[in-house]
């Protein structure tokens, strides 16, 4: 598999894992997804909102524009169904963007300014890897909160995705 194929696979994996976690959260008993819990982002939906905000920030970095955020999350979060609607759109953007990447464009450097003001430079491939890794990390926070419900979290591991995915798409 080429690096460009890996990029396409990672973007599709991330979208699949997001769909899996959003679906599971939507099937929890009423109030559990927004119940305050001892976690960094207060509740499941606010954690998923953080992932969405970060996805938007990196999209803006890739496109060379200002993202307009002053923090890594918003003060509050939209309802889960609204968040899912916009998350699907950004996931589709990352899939489309990854489809446009070649071996050489994956190595193109992107300069950016982080919310805290630090300057950085990463390749487009590194940015995609970071976005997928970051989202996976925080989906883990949501999975941990499932045990507080108590409920069994969904499995969002890469081997499960690869077992079910059409490899022709990447």
Secondary structure, 3 states (H helix, E strand, C coil): CCHHHHHHHHHHHHHHHHHHHHHHHHCCCCCCCCCCCCCCCCCHHHHHHHHHHHHHHHHHHHHCCCCCCCCCCCCCCCCHHHHHHHHHHHHHHHHHHHHHCCCCHHHCEEEEECCCCCEEEEEHHHHHHHHHHHHHHHHHHHHHHHHHHCCCCCCCCHHHHHHHCCHHHC
